[in-house]
Amino acid sequence: MKRRTFIAAAASATLLPSAAWSQARYPQRPITLYGALPGGGIMDQHLRFLAERAQKVLGQPIAVDPRPGAGATLAPTLLLNAAPDGHTLAAMTVNTLRYPHYQTSNYEPLKDFSYVIGLSNFTFAVAVLADSPWKTIEDLIAAGKTQPGKLTSGSTGHGGTGHLVLIDIENATGAKFTQVPFKGGPDAIQALLGRHIDFITDGASFAPLADDGRVRILALATETPMARFKGVPTLREKGIDAVGWSPYGILGPKNMPADVMRAIHDAFKQAMDDPAHDAFLEKFIQLPWYKSSADYRAWAEKYFVDIRPVLAKAGLLKQ
């Protein structure tokens, strides 16, 4: 009887693993986290900061692997053929929710991914080189009216947040600029520093350069002014209703087990609770944007619907 009872109990445990049993088996090997933007940028640094701390909780290394491209949607698409075992993750920007509205995509954002945790939100601004002839946002707009299409603006891809901010500026003022898409903020910044473009509508990458005097911020695409950049107006204060909204978080393949998702979420949440995390966000003027797994999915479902009329107004919907 004792032998039969032992065998039955073992079989039951094998067929019906508990959450504790599953969590004890995860992770079984190193974890790969694909970054949606180029290496060396704000997102890449942020993911590495968090991964360094989360891997101590999970007990396995987390390798951050930047995979920029396709307007920051390449990284999430790498999950389409990945096993839902929690060993392959990807960062997602809002572009993943926008792109299916205006181009043919090989994924459905609300069906093909597991939403694990929301991390942060980029701060956007319009910035020029410190020695630029345009001292104010009014100067830049005036130039965009007198020489329509001549001035070039760098942003992180067609239809990205920076591009939408630029379209809002054009629609509100009548100025016309030429958008130059890049894979990420670092590339746009380097183009600006190399004088290959005239200005940027970008997120966060401008902050350290503004601190050391290499770029001048003409206007912030934020809801309110920022004490760090005293005297710099928001676009709204200049009568232009343009706010850069670009949060990001971590996805997994669809159908991830709840206990595995919870383990990943909890490890990264613990990393976000590190006091050093606040200092990191402050350095790059990143806004905190923690979302639980349930809240992240709920936000994505709402945003996917809400962004469509915005893209329609910008003339970006696919025909």
N, C-alpha and C positions, 0 to 999 in steps of 0.2 A: 504493500500500500504506500509506503513511504517513497519507493522508487517511482511508482505511477504518479503520485502527487507531484514529485519534483519535475518529471517530464512534462506533465500538463501545465505546470506553472511556467516552465521555460518556454513551452510552445505559445502560451498565452502572451508572454512578454514579447516574443518575437513577432507575433501577428498584430498585436495592439500596443505599440510602444507609447509610453507616456511622454508628456512634454519634457520631464526630467531626463528620461532615457534619450530622447532625440537631442536635447541640448548637450548632453554629455558627449555625444558623438560629433557635435559641430563646434568648431571647424575641424576637419580631419587633415587639412593641408593648407598651405599658404593661400591667401585671398588676393584676387586681382581686382583693383578698382580703376576703371577706365575714366580718365579725365576728359571733359568735353571741350576744353580750351587748351591752348598751347602750354608746353612746359615752361616754367619760370614765371608765369602770370599769377594773378591774385588767386584764381581758383586752384591752380596747381599747388601753390604754397599752402593754401587753406586745407586742401585735401590731405597733403602730407603732414601738416600740423595735427589734424584730427586722427589720421591713420596711425601715426606714431603712438598716440595715446590709446586709441581703441584696440590696437593689436595686443597691448599689455593686458587688456581685459579678456580678449578672446583667446589668447594663448597661441596665436599663429601670426606670422608676418602678413602685413597688408601692403602689397606692392601697388603704388599709384603709377598708372601707365597712361600718359596723355595721348589722346587720339582725336586731335582737332580735325575739323573738316565737315563739309555739308552743312554749314551754318550751325555748328555745334551739335548736330544731330547724329554724327557718325558714332560716337561713343555709345549712346543708348541702343543703336541698331546692332551693336556687337552682342547684345544680350538675346537677340532673337533666336539664336541657335545654341544658347548656353543652357546647361542643366540648372534647374531651379533649386540647387542645393546650397546657395549662399556663398559659393566660392568665386563667383564672378558677379561684380557689381559695376555700376556706371553712374557718373554724375549726369544730371539733367538740367539744362537751362530751359527757360520758357519757350525757346525756339522749337523744342520738341513738340510743344502743344500748338504752336502757330503754323509750322510748315505744312502740315496736311491740309490746311485751309487754302494755301495758294500754290502748292505744287504737288505732283504725284509722289507719294511716299510709300515705302515698303513696310510700313508699320501703322498700327492703330494705337495711339498713345494711351487710350483708356482701357484697352484690352490686352496689350502685349507686354505690360510691365507690372511689377509689384512696387508700390510706392513705400519706401522704407522710412525716410526721415528728411525733413526740410532743414536746411543749414543756414543760408544767409541770403542777402539781397544786395546787389551792386548799387552803388551811387553813381549817377551819371552827371556829366557836365559838358559844356562847350569850352574848349581850351585851345589856345594858340601858343606859339613860341613867345618867350619873354620879350624878344625884340621885334615882334610883329607890328605892322603899322596899324592894326586894329586894336585900339585900347579898350573899347567897350563892345557889348553885344550890339548896340545900335550902329557902331562903325561897321561891324561885320555884315549886318543886315543891309545897310546902305550899299555896301560893295556888291552884295548879292542881287541888289535891284539894278544898279547901274551897269553891272557886267554879269548878266544872268548866265549861270552855268560855268563861269570861268573858274571860280574858287572851288577847290576840292576838299571834301570832308571824309576823313577815315572813320570807319565803324566796323563792328565785328559781324559783318555779313549782311547781305540783302534780306530785308525783312526782320532784322534783329532790332533790339531795343534802341540802339543808337540811330539806326536808319529811321525808325518810327519817330524819334525825337526830331530828327532833321526834317521829316515830312511835316510834322506839326508846326515847326518854325516857318517853313515855306508857306504852308496854308494860311497861317496867321498873319504873315507879313507881306507876302507877294514876292519875296526874294527867291532866287533859284540857285541851287548849288549842285555840284556833281558828286555823288556818293562813290567812294572807293572802298569796296569790301575787303576785309582782312579776316584771317582765321581766328584772331584773338586780339585783345588789347595790346600786348607787348609788340606785336607786328605793326599795329597802327601807330603806337608811340614811336617806334624806331623810324617809321616813315615820316612822322612829323619832325623828329629831331634831325633827320637827314634832309629836311626841306623838300620832300617829295610830294607832300600834301600841305594844304594851307591851315587846316584846323582839324580837330577831332570832336566827335560826339561819342564819348566813350565812358565806360564805367570803371571807376576806382584806380585804374592804372596811372591816372594823371596825378594822384595825390602826392607821392614822394617827390615828383618832379616839380610840383607847385611849391612844396616845402623848401626845396633847395634853389628855387628861383629860375628854373629852366623853362617853365611854362607859366602862362598867365591864364587863369580861369576867368572867362568872360561872363558866364552865368551857370548856375547850378540847375540841373533838371530834377530838383527835389521839391517836396511839398512845402518845406520851410527852409529858411536860411540855416547855415551851419556856423557855429561859433569858431570852428577851426579856420574858416576862410572868411574872416571878418571883412565886411564891406562888399562881399561878392553877392550880387542879387540872384534870386531865383528867376527862371523864365516866367513864372507866373506873376512875379512882381513887375515884370516888364510887359504884362498883358498877353503873354503867350502861354496858353494852357497846355504845357508839355511837361510831363513827369516821366522819367525813366523808371520803368518797373521791370526788374529782371532778377527774381529770386531763383535759387537753385537748390537741389537736394540730391539724394542718392536713390537710385532705382535698383531693382533686381529683376531677373527674368519672371515672367508670369507664373503663377501657381506655386510660389514659394511657400513652404510650410510656415504656419503661424509662429511656431516656436523659434524657427531659424530667423525669421524677420524680427522677432522680439529681441533675440540675442544681438543681432547687428544694431538694431535701433538703440538698445540700452548701452552698448559699448560706445557708440558715437555720441549719444546724449551725455554719457559720463565724460567724454572728451570735451564736449562743449561746455560742461560745467566747471572745467579747469579754470581757475582765475586768470591764467595766462591767455585764455581765449579772448577775454574782453580786450586785453591789450592788443592782440592781433587785429581784431575788428577795428579798433580805434586807429591803428597805424594806417590801415588801408581804407578808412572810412566806410567799412562794410556795415550794413545794418543787420542786427540779429534777426533771424527768421526761422526759429525752431518750429517745426510741425511734427506731431506724432504721425505714425503710419496712417491712421484713420483720417486725421486732419489733412495730411498731405494729399491723400487721394481725393477727399472731398473738395479741397481747394482746386486740384487739377480738373475735376469734373466741371466745376463752375467756371473756371477760367477758360476752358476749351470752348464753352458756349459764349461767354461774355466777350472774348477777343474777336469773334467773327465780325461783328459790325464795325469794330475799330479797324480791322484790316480792310473791310469793304470801303470805309471812308478814306483810307490811305490808297485805295486803288490797287490793292495787292491780291485780291481774291483770284483764284484760278478760274479761267473761263470754261 
